[in-house]
Amino acid sequence: MTQIQEFSGKDVDIAIKNACTALMLSKDELKYKIISEGASGIFGIVGRKDARIKVVLPDNGVASETEMEGIKSIVDEAFGEETRLEPFKKEEPKKEESKSFETPDPVDVSEDSISLGIDALQRMSDLITDDAKVSAGTEADRLTLSIEGGNAGILIGRKGQTLDAMQFLTDKIINRKSDARVRVKVDIEGYMETRKANLKHLAYKMADKAKKTGRPATINQMSAQDRRIVHLALKDDQNVRTQSMGDGYYRRLVIFPKKKNAFRGKRRSRR
């Protein structure tokens, strides 16, 4: 199913740049249509309108309705009841996510949890692609399930959405039958480490932009896991603060410069 999003900017080039930054795509990969080239207005102020583009996001590996029904049946079987599949509506704290919370002492992952996780994720993977193999590794209360083989692009999905959905479902299946909380991570051929490195690079780049311009820098449509990576990457930077904004699972993350940077230009002009 094709998805469409709109982006804006002072001119078309900036709108395209904003789309590339938000979607983490190069200009060559971006498929867009110009809705409006904008208007400069009088003296660039009165009557000015932003340029707007429509970006076409092809269904690049998100499981089809039939495949998702198959995944849903696995969850129904594990939970013993009909389960509504809503992987993108997790409850999350509204405040900044960089704050840490106290957690109980970790408990080793049981063999039953490992077996259940491998079985559930293997069955999901088999519905989406052929020749994928699931393996498991544990560290205290953490269970990492790795998928090798098959079509990695389809399993990951656009911006990791299919991977997020499989991780969400596997987590629910395991922890429903586990006496102690198990922290589940699903990875596909090292994608998560690459994703983490890219997000950190983006975080530092956008933080530098916020500090230089004195204006907030926004990263659009990020999952809770991706936002957490950015929050943690910038938590020790005393010159910026981060905040998630919006509703739902996918939200914007805004990087705010501290006031001493934001108003530096004004102070100098007064002198």
Secondary structure as UniProt FT lines:
FT   STRAND          3..9
FT   HELIX           12..23
FT   HELIX           27..29
FT   STRAND          32..36
FT   TURN            43..45
FT   STRAND          51..57
FT   HELIX           65..79
FT   TURN            87..88
FT   TURN            97..98
FT   HELIX           111..128
FT   STRAND          132..139
FT   TURN            140..141
FT   STRAND          142..149
FT   HELIX           152..156
FT   HELIX           158..160
FT   HELIX           161..176
FT   STRAND          183..188
FT   TURN            189..190
FT   HELIX           191..213
FT   STRAND          217..222
FT   HELIX           224..234
FT   TURN            235..236
FT   TURN            238..239
FT   STRAND          240..245
FT   STRAND          251..257
FT   HELIX           259..262
FT   HELIX           264..270
//
